[in-house]
Amino acid sequence: MRRKKAGFASGTSAAAEDYLERILELINSKGYARIVDIASALKISQASVTNMVQRLDTEGLLKYEKYRGLILTEAGEKVARAITHRHRLLTDFFKLLGLNERVIYHDVEGMEHHISPPTLRAIEALTDLLRRRPTLRAHIEANA
């Protein structure tokens, strides 16, 4: 039996989190999110997006009306904001370590759905420390 990869936010799958993250980005940048826009952003077929959007609607994470578009529910927005925060925090942390963009992208995409809240809080504290201590950051970069 195949197991789905679970994300940390309310038991959603990593794929569902990716959709919710992109939907929130589209709503924030364009004011709306349509199936065609989501498919383009995720580089997948509109049929695949429609299937996931219907599933997310059933799970109460968004409201979808065929041919009209969609909106995130309060629960869906909460999941989307949590994954966006994790993505941004991990990206900032790796940038402070002096890693290149390709490595950062690959690592963040692999980690953002699987990192525990305590680990995330520790990374957040370390990121804040690295921002305040440029000499420490330079020492890490020199030894990486």
C-alpha positions in Angstrom: 0.0 0.0 0.0 1.3 3.4 -0.9 1.4 6.1 1.8 1.0 9.7 1.1 3.6 12.1 2.4 2.1 14.0 5.2 2.7 17.7 5.9 2.6 19.1 9.4 -0.2 21.6 8.8 -3.5 19.9 9.8 -2.5 16.5 8.4 -2.5 17.7 4.8 -0.3 16.0 2.2 2.8 17.7 0.8 1.0 18.0 -2.6 -2.0 19.7 -1.0 0.3 22.1 0.8 2.0 23.0 -2.4 -1.3 23.8 -4.0 -2.5 25.9 -1.1 0.8 27.8 -1.0 0.6 28.6 -4.8 -3.1 29.5 -4.5 -2.3 32.0 -1.7 0.5 33.4 -3.8 -1.8 33.9 -6.7 -4.5 35.5 -4.6 -2.0 37.8 -3.1 -0.5 38.8 -6.4 -3.5 38.8 -8.7 -6.4 39.0 -6.4 -7.8 35.6 -7.6 -6.7 32.1 -8.4 -8.1 30.1 -11.3 -7.4 26.5 -12.4 -5.4 27.7 -15.4 -3.2 30.0 -13.2 -2.6 27.2 -10.7 -1.7 24.7 -13.4 0.7 27.2 -15.0 2.4 28.0 -11.6 2.8 24.4 -10.7 3.6 23.3 -14.3 1.0 20.5 -14.3 -2.2 19.8 -16.3 -5.4 21.6 -15.6 -7.1 18.2 -15.1 -4.7 17.4 -12.2 -5.4 20.8 -10.7 -9.1 20.3 -11.0 -8.9 17.0 -9.2 -6.8 18.4 -6.3 -9.0 21.5 -6.0 -12.1 19.3 -5.8 -10.4 17.3 -3.1 -9.4 20.5 -1.2 -12.9 21.7 -1.5 -14.2 18.5 0.0 -11.7 18.8 2.8 -13.0 22.3 3.6 -9.7 24.0 2.7 -11.2 26.1 -0.2 -14.4 26.8 -1.9 -14.6 26.0 -5.6 -17.3 26.7 -8.2 -16.7 25.3 -11.7 -16.0 28.1 -14.1 -16.0 30.8 -11.4 -12.7 30.3 -9.5 -11.9 29.6 -5.9 -11.2 31.1 -2.6 -9.4 29.7 0.4 -11.4 29.0 3.6 -10.1 30.2 6.9 -8.6 26.7 7.5 -7.1 26.6 4.0 -5.5 30.1 4.4 -4.1 29.0 7.8 -2.4 26.0 6.1 -1.2 28.1 3.2 0.3 30.8 5.5 2.0 28.2 7.7 3.7 26.5 4.6 4.6 30.0 3.2 6.2 30.9 6.6 8.2 27.6 6.7 9.3 28.1 3.1 10.4 31.7 3.7 12.2 30.9 7.0 14.1 28.0 5.6 15.1 30.0 2.5 16.3 32.9 4.7 18.3 30.5 6.9 20.1 28.9 4.1 20.9 32.2 2.5 22.5 33.3 5.7 24.6 30.2 5.6 25.9 31.3 2.1 24.4 28.4 0.1 23.7 28.9 -3.6 20.2 29.4 -4.9 19.9 26.0 -6.6 20.9 24.2 -3.4 18.5 26.4 -1.3 15.6 25.7 -3.7 16.2 22.0 -3.7 16.6 21.7 0.1 13.7 23.9 1.0 11.3 22.1 -1.4 12.4 18.8 0.2 12.2 20.0 3.8 9.3 22.4 4.1 6.6 19.8 4.4 8.5 17.5 6.8 10.1 19.8 9.4 8.7 19.6 12.9 7.5 22.7 14.8 10.4 22.4 17.4 13.0 22.2 14.7 11.4 25.2 12.9 11.4 27.2 16.1 15.1 26.4 16.6 15.9 27.4 13.0 14.0 30.6 13.5 16.0 31.5 16.7 19.3 30.7 14.9 18.2 32.8 11.9 17.5 35.7 14.2 20.9 35.2 15.9 22.7 35.0 12.5 21.1 38.3 11.4 22.3 40.1 14.5 25.8 38.6 14.4 27.4 39.1 11.0 30.8 38.0 12.3 29.3 34.6 13.3 27.7 34.4 9.9 31.0 35.2 8.2 32.7 32.4 10.2 30.1 29.9 9.2 30.3 30.9 5.5 34.1 30.6 5.6 33.9 27.1 7.0 31.1 25.8 4.9 
